[in-house]
Amino acid sequence: MNRLEDFFVGRLRDNINIIKTLFDKDSVIRFRNFSFCGGIEACLIYFDGMVNVDLINDSIMRPLVLARNLPRDESTVEYVYKNLLYAGEVKLVGEVQTAASSMLYGDTLLLIDGCKTALIINTKGWRTRGISEPENERVLEGPREGFDEAAMFNAAMLRRRLKTPDFCAEMTNIGRRTNTLVFICYLKSLVNREVLRELKSRISKIDIDAVLDSNYITELISDRPSSFFKNVGKTERPDVVCAQLLEGRVALIVDGTPMVITLPYLFSENFQSDEDYYINHGLASAGRLLRMLCFFLSFSAPAVFIALTTFHFEFLPSAFALTVAKAREGVPFSTLTEALALTVVFEILRETGIRMPQSVGHALSIVGGLVVGQAAVEARIISAPMLIIVALSGICGLTVPRLKTAVFFMRFIMILAAGLFGLYGYIFMLLVFLIYLLGMTSFGVDSTISLLSSFGRRFKDVFRRTGWRNMKTRPEIQNNDRVRKNG
């Protein structure tokens, strides 16, 4: 636009033409011309499908049409702003771009003839998916609410749980073309100031044309975007986000997606279930330890089995060694090739089951896992022990969904290391992964800080979940107010 069109002018017709020029190819924009108070010309402009029409009729049109004795000069818009409109939020604007941005988010623009200032009225009313339980984070006990795609409503769900003025939700926009609304949420007295400062710094450096999902931002602000260990958390559950904020963390709500980003993210969170804090702490602790064991088995079981049956056969009990040797009679492939092939097939079945419709996916998993596997064993293409080990590894990996990417890569790397160098290769790669994990950070916070804390704290809410009577302090992420419970 040229300089004249940066701001509204006094003539109504010229202001309407400015908006029409700005959205010249948009068929859903609506212009409602009308007059009130004996001949004052005005126009309502909004996008169809994004506004509440009843709100426009009752809060804007009705009071204007019934108005009498209004001033007919530049002060008309100010009088309407202060005395006539019933809407909950009304703003005076003079810049065209500011008005356009508000309209694109569901507000209505009111132009009055003879006034160089326009009114932006909050009439948002687009349809949303509504509150439902997240499919990927179901719990047996606890809240059933999940976020939807509207950032405003998601922020309101957090506000409803955190009834304190300490709750802050700073708004910003990211994306040159999408201008996506993003809320930075935290509790002012608990948040780690260094983490918050670093987050704002990284967000300010984002220069991208579109943000359609929270993963766009996740990759742009992560400490290690290419790492297969997560260093930024995601969840669809408001109760989980509130619990994170109460520990001094920060949440990012991105408009258009139900996935809310939480940070910093600790490695121990991978083994925590959403309902650990809604059931008996003993049962929650047993489940957490079981998930840790399953994670270890998911990448170790095939590698150790290959190493023992290929390089260290003498470590196996005699009866078991004879059983394995007999089961491998007639199998044309080496143990390493067999393990890699079965692992690839298992990943294909898992991915297919996820992508297919639910009913078809379940049937496909059963047919692929049972029928094809049994047929392959009987045809001596693969051995039964290797099929059992790979299936055990795959099932164990499903118990830690937050680590599915790490399990996928670690399993293949461990199989290759053990198949080429035996237990020496397995132990070496295990140490490499451990060193890599200990060096990970999330926004300046050590990702393994909870694992390296004092012995007593590790056994409060890391390896097990102790009762609420004993969890008197918050995690070591922040140092502002460590006391969670007195007594």
C-alpha positions in Angstrom: 0.0 0.0 0.0 1.1 3.6 -0.5 1.4 6.0 2.3 -2.2 7.4 2.0 -3.6 3.9 2.5 -1.6 3.1 5.7 -4.3 5.0 7.7 -8.0 5.5 7.4 -9.3 8.7 5.9 -12.4 10.8 6.6 -14.6 9.6 3.7 -16.5 6.3 4.2 -16.3 5.3 0.6 -12.5 5.7 0.5 -12.1 3.6 3.6 -14.3 0.8 2.2 -12.2 0.9 -1.0 -9.0 0.5 1.0 -10.3 -2.7 2.6 -11.7 -3.9 -0.7 -8.3 -3.4 -2.3 -6.5 -5.2 0.5 -8.8 -8.2 0.2 -9.7 -7.9 -3.5 -9.7 -11.7 -4.1 -11.4 -12.8 -0.9 -15.0 -14.0 -1.4 -15.8 -14.5 2.3 -15.4 -10.9 3.4 -18.8 -9.1 4.1 -19.6 -5.4 3.8 -22.8 -4.3 5.6 -23.7 -0.7 4.7 -26.3 1.0 6.8 -27.3 4.4 8.2 -28.3 5.4 11.8 -29.4 8.4 13.7 -31.1 10.2 10.8 -28.5 9.7 8.1 -25.0 9.0 9.5 -23.5 6.5 7.0 -21.6 3.5 8.4 -20.3 0.1 7.3 -19.7 -3.2 9.2 -16.9 -5.4 7.7 -16.2 -8.9 8.8 -15.3 -12.4 7.5 -18.2 -14.8 7.2 -17.8 -17.9 9.3 -15.4 -16.3 11.8 -17.9 -14.1 13.7 -20.9 -14.5 15.9 -23.7 -13.0 13.8 -26.1 -12.8 16.8 -23.5 -10.8 18.6 -23.2 -8.4 15.7 -27.0 -7.9 15.5 -27.5 -7.5 19.3 -24.4 -5.7 20.4 -23.7 -3.4 17.4 -26.6 -3.0 15.0 -29.4 -2.7 17.5 -27.8 0.0 19.7 -26.7 2.0 16.7 -30.1 1.9 15.0 -31.9 2.9 18.2 -29.5 5.8 18.9 -30.7 9.4 18.8 -29.0 12.9 18.9 -25.4 11.9 18.1 -22.8 14.5 17.2 -22.1 14.6 13.5 -18.3 15.3 13.3 -15.0 13.6 14.1 -16.2 12.9 17.6 -19.0 10.6 16.4 -16.8 7.5 16.6 -15.7 8.3 20.1 -19.2 8.8 21.3 -20.2 5.4 19.8 -17.2 3.8 21.4 -18.0 5.2 24.9 -21.8 5.1 25.0 -23.5 2.8 22.5 -21.8 -0.5 21.9 -22.6 -3.4 24.1 -19.7 -5.7 23.1 -17.2 -6.9 25.7 -14.1 -5.5 23.9 -14.0 -2.5 21.6 -10.8 -0.7 20.4 -10.2 2.5 18.4 -7.8 2.0 15.5 -6.4 4.3 12.9 -4.0 1.9 11.1 -5.4 -0.2 8.3 -3.0 -3.1 8.9 -4.0 -3.3 12.6 -7.6 -3.4 11.7 -7.0 -6.1 9.0 -5.1 -8.3 11.5 -8.0 -8.1 14.0 -10.6 -8.9 11.3 -8.5 -12.0 10.3 -8.9 -13.2 13.9 -12.7 -12.9 14.0 -13.3 -9.2 15.0 -15.6 -6.8 13.2 -14.6 -3.5 11.8 -17.0 -0.5 12.1 -16.3 2.4 9.7 -18.3 5.7 10.2 -18.5 8.4 7.5 -16.5 11.5 8.4 -14.2 9.8 10.9 -10.5 8.9 10.5 -10.7 6.4 13.3 -12.4 3.0 13.1 -13.7 0.6 15.7 -12.6 -3.0 16.1 -15.3 -5.0 18.0 -14.7 -8.4 19.5 -17.3 -10.7 17.7 -15.3 -13.9 17.5 -17.5 -16.9 16.9 -15.8 -19.5 14.7 -16.6 -23.2 15.3 -14.2 -25.4 17.3 -13.8 -29.1 17.7 -14.9 -28.8 21.3 -13.5 -30.4 24.5 -12.8 -34.1 24.3 -10.4 -36.6 25.8 -7.1 -36.8 23.9 -6.8 -40.0 21.9 -3.1 -40.5 22.5 -3.1 -39.6 26.2 -6.1 -41.5 27.7 -6.2 -42.2 31.4 -8.2 -44.6 33.5 -8.5 -42.0 36.3 -8.2 -38.3 36.3 -9.5 -35.4 34.1 -10.9 -36.2 30.6 -10.4 -32.7 29.1 -8.1 -32.0 26.2 -7.0 -29.0 24.3 -8.5 -28.1 20.9 -7.2 -26.0 18.0 -8.3 -22.5 19.4 -5.4 -20.9 21.3 -7.8 -18.5 23.1 -9.9 -21.3 24.5 -6.8 -23.3 25.4 -5.4 -20.4 27.4 -8.8 -20.1 29.1 -8.7 -23.7 30.2 -5.4 -23.1 31.9 -6.8 -19.9 33.6 -9.8 -21.9 34.9 -7.4 -24.2 36.7 -4.9 -21.7 37.9 -7.1 -19.1 39.6 -4.3 -16.8 40.6 -3.1 -13.4 39.2 0.3 -15.0 39.2 -0.6 -16.7 35.9 0.8 -14.9 32.9 -0.1 -15.4 29.2 1.9 -13.2 26.9 0.7 -13.0 23.4 2.9 -12.8 20.3 2.5 -13.6 16.6 4.8 -15.8 14.5 4.8 -16.3 10.7 4.9 -13.7 8.0 1.9 -15.0 6.2 -0.1 -16.9 8.8 0.6 -14.5 11.6 -0.1 -17.3 14.0 -1.1 -16.4 17.5 1.1 -17.9 20.2 0.7 -17.6 24.0 3.8 -17.8 26.3 2.3 -19.0 29.6 4.0 -19.2 33.0 3.6 -18.4 36.7 5.3 -15.2 37.5 6.6 -16.1 41.0 7.8 -19.6 40.0 9.2 -19.4 36.5 12.9 -19.9 35.8 13.7 -16.4 34.6 16.7 -17.6 32.6 14.6 -20.2 30.7 11.9 -17.6 30.0 14.5 -15.1 28.7 16.2 -17.7 26.5 12.8 -18.8 25.1 11.8 -15.2 24.2 15.2 -14.7 22.6 14.8 -17.8 20.4 11.2 -16.9 19.4 12.2 -13.4 18.4 14.8 -14.9 16.0 12.2 -17.0 14.2 11.6 -15.8 10.6 9.3 -18.1 8.7 6.4 -17.5 6.4 4.0 -20.0 8.1 3.4 -21.7 11.4 0.7 -24.4 11.1 1.6 -26.6 14.0 3.6 -26.5 17.2 6.2 -28.7 15.7 7.3 -25.8 13.5 8.3 -23.9 16.6 9.7 -26.9 18.4 12.3 -27.5 15.6 13.2 -23.8 15.5 13.8 -23.4 19.3 15.2 -26.8 20.3 18.7 -27.1 21.6 19.3 -30.1 19.3 16.6 -30.3 16.6 18.2 -33.4 15.0 18.5 -35.3 18.3 16.3 -38.5 18.6 15.9 -37.7 22.3 13.3 -35.1 23.0 14.3 -31.8 24.6 11.0 -30.1 24.3 7.8 -31.6 25.7 4.3 -31.7 24.1 0.9 -32.6 25.6 -2.8 -32.3 24.8 -3.8 -32.3 28.5 -4.5 -29.0 30.4 -3.9 -30.7 33.8 -0.4 -31.8 32.7 0.4 -28.2 31.5 -0.8 -26.8 34.8 1.4 -29.2 36.7 4.4 -28.2 34.7 3.7 -24.5 35.3 3.5 -25.1 39.0 7.0 -26.6 38.8 8.3 -23.3 37.3 8.2 -24.3 33.6 6.9 -22.4 30.6 4.2 -23.5 28.1 3.7 -22.4 24.5 0.1 -22.5 23.2 0.0 -22.3 19.4 -3.2 -21.4 17.6 -4.4 -24.1 15.2 -3.1 -27.2 17.1 -4.1 -28.9 20.3 -0.4 -29.8 21.1 1.0 -27.5 23.7 4.8 -27.1 24.1 6.3 -27.4 27.6 9.9 -26.6 28.5 12.4 -27.3 29.8 11.9 -31.0 29.3 13.7 -33.6 31.5 14.6 -37.1 30.4 12.8 -38.6 33.4 9.5 -37.3 32.1 9.6 -39.9 29.3 8.7 -42.5 31.9 6.0 -40.6 33.7 2.4 -41.4 32.9 -0.3 -38.8 32.9 -2.3 -40.6 35.6 0.7 -41.3 37.9 -0.6 -38.6 40.2 -4.2 -39.7 40.1 -3.7 -43.2 41.4 -2.1 -44.8 44.4 1.6 -43.9 44.6 2.7 -47.5 45.0 1.0 -48.6 41.9 2.3 -45.5 40.0 5.8 -46.3 41.1 5.6 -49.9 40.0 4.4 -48.8 36.6 7.2 -46.2 36.3 9.9 -48.8 37.1 8.3 -51.2 34.6 8.4 -48.6 31.9 12.1 -48.0 32.6 12.8 -51.7 32.3 10.8 -51.9 29.1 12.8 -49.0 27.6 16.1 -50.9 28.4 14.8 -54.1 26.9 13.4 -52.4 23.8 16.9 -51.6 22.4 19.0 -54.2 24.4 17.1 -57.5 23.9 17.9 -58.1 20.2 21.4 -56.8 20.5 22.3 -59.0 23.5 20.7 -62.1 22.0 22.7 -61.6 18.8 25.9 -61.1 20.7 25.4 -64.2 22.8 24.3 -66.5 20.0 27.0 -65.2 17.6 30.2 -64.4 19.6 29.6 -65.6 23.2 27.7 -68.9 22.8 29.5 -70.3 25.9 27.6 -67.7 28.1 24.3 -69.4 27.4 23.0 -72.4 29.5 23.6 -75.7 27.7 19.9 -76.5 27.3 19.0 -73.1 26.0 22.0 -73.0 23.6 20.9 -76.4 22.1 17.4 -75.2 21.7 18.5 -72.0 19.9 20.9 -74.0 17.7 18.1 -76.5 16.8 15.6 -73.7 16.0 18.1 -72.1 13.6 18.6 -75.3 11.6 17.7 -74.7 7.9 17.5 -70.8 8.3 19.3 -69.3 5.3 20.2 -66.0 6.9 22.7 -64.9 9.5 21.5 -63.9 12.9 22.3 -60.2 12.2 20.4 -60.2 8.9 17.5 -62.0 10.5 17.3 -59.5 13.3 17.5 -56.5 11.0 14.8 -57.9 8.7 12.4 -58.7 11.5 12.9 -55.3 13.1 12.1 -53.6 9.8 9.0 -55.7 9.3 7.8 -55.0 12.8 8.2 -51.2 12.2 6.3 -51.5 8.9 3.5 -53.3 10.6 3.4 -50.7 13.5 3.4 -47.8 11.1 0.7 -49.3 8.9 -1.4 -50.0 11.9 -1.2 -46.4 12.9 -1.9 -44.9 9.5 -4.8 -47.2 8.5 -8.4 -46.8 9.8 -8.6 -48.1 13.4 -10.7 -51.3 12.6 -8.5 -52.2 9.6 -5.3 -51.4 11.5 -6.1 -53.8 14.3 -6.9 -56.6 11.9 -3.8 -55.9 9.9 -1.6 -56.1 13.0 -3.1 -59.4 14.0 -2.7 -60.9 10.5 0.8 -59.6 10.1 2.0 -60.5 13.6 0.5 -63.9 14.0 -0.3 -65.4 10.6 2.7 -64.2 8.6 5.1 -64.7 11.5 4.0 -68.3 12.1 4.1 -69.1 8.4 7.7 -67.7 8.2 8.8 -69.8 11.1 7.3 -73.0 9.7 8.9 -72.2 6.3 12.3 -71.9 8.0 12.8 -68.4 6.7 13.3 -67.1 10.2 13.9 -68.8 13.6 11.3 -68.8 16.4 13.7 -67.5 19.1 14.6 -64.4 17.0 10.9 -63.8 16.3 10.2 -63.9 20.0 13.0 -61.5 20.9 12.2 -59.0 18.3 8.5 -59.1 19.2 9.4 -58.6 22.9 11.6 -55.7 22.0 8.8 -54.1 19.9 6.1 -54.5 22.6 8.5 -53.1 25.3 9.1 -50.0 23.0 5.3 -49.3 22.9 5.2 -48.8 26.7 7.3 -45.6 26.3 5.6 -43.7 23.4 7.6 -40.5 24.2 10.8 -42.3 23.3 9.6 -44.1 20.2 12.1 -42.2 18.0 15.0 -42.9 20.3 14.0 -46.6 20.6 13.8 -46.9 16.8 17.3 -45.6 16.2 18.9 -47.1 19.2 17.6 -50.6 18.4 19.1 -50.6 14.9 22.4 -49.2 16.1 22.7 -51.7 18.9 21.9 -54.6 16.6 24.6 -53.5 14.2 27.2 -53.0 16.9 26.4 -56.4 18.6 26.3 -58.2 15.3 29.7 -56.9 14.3 31.6 -56.8 17.6 29.6 -58.8 20.1 29.1 -57.7 23.7 32.1 -55.3 23.3 30.2 -53.4 20.6 27.0 -53.4 22.6 28.7 -52.1 25.8 30.6 -49.4 23.8 27.5 -48.1 22.1 25.7 -48.2 25.5 28.4 -45.9 26.9 28.2 -43.6 23.9 24.4 -43.2 24.3 24.9 -42.6 28.1 27.5 -39.9 27.5 25.3 -38.3 24.8 22.3 -38.3 27.2 24.3 -36.8 30.0 25.4 -33.9 27.8 21.9 -33.0 26.7 20.3 -29.7 27.8 16.9 -28.1 27.4 17.0 -24.3 27.4 20.1 -24.3 29.6 18.8 -26.8 32.0 20.5 -30.2 32.3 18.0 -32.8 30.9 19.3 -35.4 33.4 19.2 -33.0 36.4 16.6 -35.1 38.1 18.6 -38.3 37.7 21.8 -36.6 39.1 20.1 -35.0 42.1 20.5 -36.3 45.7 19.6 -39.9 46.4 16.5 -39.0 48.4 15.1 -36.7 45.7 15.6 -39.3 43.0 13.4 -41.6 44.9 10.7 -39.1 45.5 9.5 -38.4 42.0 11.9 -39.9 39.5 12.4 -43.7 39.8 9.2 -43.9 41.9 6.4 -41.6 42.9 6.2 -41.0 46.6 3.1 -39.9 48.4 2.0 -36.2 48.5 2.8 -36.0 52.2 6.5 -36.3 51.3 6.7 -34.2 48.2 7.3 -30.9 50.0 9.6 -29.2 47.5 9.5 -28.5 43.8 12.0 -29.9 41.3 15.4 -28.3 40.9 14.4 -26.5 37.6 13.8 -23.2 39.4 15.0 -21.6 42.7 12.4 -18.9 43.3 10.0 -20.8 45.6 11.0 -24.4 46.3 8.5 -25.1 49.0 5.4 -26.8 47.6 3.9 -28.0 50.9 4.4 -27.0 54.5 4.5 -29.3 57.4 
